[in-house]
Amino acid sequence: MPTSSTAAKDFGPIRDDYAFFESHATEAEEDLAAYLPRFREAMTRRASAFDSRSATLAADQRCRVLDFGCGPGTFSGKFLERLGCPADRLAITLVEPQPLYRQQAAASLARFSNGAIATAASLPDGSANSFDLILANHVLYYVTDLDTVVPAIVRALAPGGVFQTAIAGHDNPLIRFWVSAFALLGRPVPYQTAESVAATFARQAIVVTTSTVPYRLEFPDTPANRASILRFLLGEYFAMLPQDALLSFFDPYARAGAIVIETCSHHFVVTAAG
């Protein structure tokens, strides 16, 4: 069966809140700065793919990229722009369950490839050994069956290909906001974290390297802005919770009229043999 990138959270109603988070966090820039050297290093080891002196694509090599859970394509666009792969040698596949995001991503990324961009709501059957690079940037939170999806992603790597994913763990205050919010509802957090992703790799005996990547979230301290971040985090659960209690989660991070959170994401990297 195709593997779904997310079944647990609908980003449609919180697009504006997601955009607010993106515009006030350094998370994407820090993730990019970590992803690119790792991918280039992996590809440099493949003599048929990269010139070892310049770390650029060899003349006859195509680069096949999958963005798993691409959203509107904002992060993919930044990554591909910095990757600098010629459009005639880049093949792009996008997996995204939200139709509007999927359409937006395909349109915004069309300039990076001369070929048609493949899009799907889930990872299709027949994807084994298909991709040189797979990104899953802050999307595994919403995968309901990691033990099915993660191995399927890894199997989709071509020999020597690299899978990179970022996700926050319980050392991140925003994850602790989840824990506190769902405790108010008397239920466990319905999303995955870095800890559950690490446990999946261990259960599936997948060799992975890990690192932590710091980032900063800073925005003007107003009730509306606090609420925007919380709606982004909680989605439909936000309206079920006492607003005063939720807004108070930010109190320890208030600083001179701003909210400032210094935190980190966890990065996991799998490199296929070959």
N, C-alpha and C positions, 0 to 999 in steps of 0.2 A: 504494500500500500504506500502511496505517497506520504511523505512525512511533513506534518504541518509545522510552520515556524512559530505559530502562536494560536492558542485557542482560549487564553485566559484573560486577555485584556484588549478592549476595543479602543484604539487611539483616535478614531474618528471624532468623538465629541470633545477631545482634549487637545486638538491640534494646536490651538493658540497657546495653551499652557506648555506643551512640548516645545514650541518655538521660543517661548519665554525662557525656559530652562536652557535651551541651546545657546541663546544669545547672552546669557549671564554666567555660563560655566566655561572653564577652560578645558573641560573634559575632552572634547573632540580634538582640539589641537594637540593635547598631550598624547591621546591615543594614536593620532597620525604619526607623531614624532617617534613613537615606539614601533608601530606597525611597519613603516617603510624600510628601515634598515634591516629588520628581520627578514622581510620578503626578499630584499636584494641580496642579502647574505645567502639565503637558501638557493636562490636562482644562480648566484655566482658559482656555487658548487656544481651546478649542472653545466658542464662545459659546452654542451650542445645548445644551451639556451642563452647563455650570457658570455660576453667577453670578460674574462677575469680581470683585465686591467681597468676597464671603464665601467663595468657593471651595467652595460646596456644590452638590449636584445641583439642577439646575432641576426644576421641578415635574413635567415630563413625560418626564424622562430616566431610562432604565434603565442600570445599570452592569453590564456583562458581564465577569466575571472568570474567568480560567483559571489554575489552579495546576498547572504541569507538573512532575510528580514531587513530589506534595504530602506524601509520607510519612503519618504519622498525623494530619496537619492542625494540628499545634501552631503552626507558624509562620503558616499561613494564618489561624488564629483570632486571633492577636495583630494581624496586619495588618488584618483586617476589623473587629476591634473598634475600632481606632484610626481606620480610614477613616470609620466612622460612617454608612455608607449605609443608608437605611431598608430594612427587610426586604422591603417590597413592590416595591422597585425594584432589587433586587440579584439577579442570576442568576449561579450558581456552577457551574463545570465543573472536575472534578478528573481528572487523569491520573496514574495510579500503578500500576506493574506488580505490586506486592505486594498480594494480595487482602485480607489482614488490615488493612494500613495503609489501603487504599482504603475499607474498611468503617468503620474507626475515624474517618477523616477526614470521611466523609459524615455520620456520626452527630454528631460534635462540632461541625460547621459548620452543621447544619440550622437552628440558631437565628438565623442571619444572613439567611436568605432564606425568603420565604413560598412560593416555588416549589420544585419537586423539584430536588435537586442531581444534575446529570449526572455520571456516573463512567465511566471507561474505563481499560483497561490501557495504551492508547496513544492518540496523537492521531488521532482518526478522520478518515476521508475527509470531504470536504465542509465543512471547518472554515474555509475562506478567508473573510476579512472578518467574522469572528464575534465578536471580543473587543475590549473597550476597554482591558483590562489583562491582560497575561500575565506571570506570575512563574515563574521557574525558579531557585529559591533553592538553590544548592550541589548541583545534580543533574547538570549537564553533564559532570562527571567520568566518569560511567558510561554516557554515550551513545557507542555504538560507531561511528556514522556521522554525524558532525557536519555533513558537507556535504549530507546529506539532511534531517536533523532541524531544524537551525537555520533554513534557508530556509522549511521548512514552518511553523515557529512564526511567523516574520515574516509569511508570507502569511496567517496566521490573524488578524492584527490588522485591526480595523475602521479606516476612515479616521480619522486623528488618534489612534489607539490607541498604547499604549506597551508595549514588551516590556522587562522588566528581569531581569537575571540576575547572580548573584554566583558567583565561583569563585576558588580560591586559585591562586597561581603559585609559581614557584621561589624567590621571595623569602620564602616562608612556610616555617618550619622543618618543619612537618608534611609538606609536599610533599617536602622534602629527606629526611625519614624514609623516604618511599616510595622515593626514588631509592636510598638506602643499603640498604634492605631488599631490594629486587629485585636490586640488584647482588650481594648475598649468594647469591641464587638463580641468578645468571648470566643474568638476563633483563631486558628493558626494562620500565619501568612500564606496566601495561596500562590505565591510566586517563588521562583528559584533564586538562589544566591550563589556567590562564588564557592561557598562551602559545598553546596549540592552538586555543582558542576565538577569540582575536584573529586568528590566521591564517585561520580559517574565514571570519570576517566579511570579511577582506581578499580572500580567493579568490572569495567570492560577491558582491563589490562591494556589500555592505550598509553603509550609512552608520550609524555607531555612535559614541556618545560614551562615554568611559571615565573612571574615577576609582578611587582606592584608598581603602578604608575600614578603619581600624585596629580591632583587637579584642584581647582579652586572654584567655588560657587559664591558669587557676590552679587547682591542686588539691593536697591533702596528698600529700607525697612518700612513697609506699609502693610496693613492688613490685607489689601488686595493682592499684593505681591506674594505674601506668605501663602495666601489661599491658592494662588496660581500654581506654585510649586507643589502644594499638597494635592491639588486636583490632578496634576501630572503624575504624582506618585500613586494616588489612590483610585483614580478613575471613578467608576460609579459608586464606590464605597464612600467617597468623600461626603456625599449628601446624607449618609446614614449616621454620621458621627457628630458629636458635640463640637461646634465650631471653636468655641473659646479654648477647649482643651487641645484641639489640633493646633491652633495658632500659637499656643504656648510652647510647642515643641521647639520653636526657633529661639526662645528667650536666651538660652546659653550662648547663642552665636550673634547676639545683637552687639554692634560696635559702632558708635558715633553715627547713628542714623542709617546704618547698613546692616545687612546680614552677611556674615563672612564665615564660610565653612571651608576649611582646609582638609581635604580627604584624599582618597585614592580609589582606583579600580584595580582589579586583578586581571592579568593577562595570561592566557593559556595558548601555547603554540604546539601544534603537532606537525611534524615533517614526515611525509611518506617516504618509505624506502625506495631507492632507485636513482 
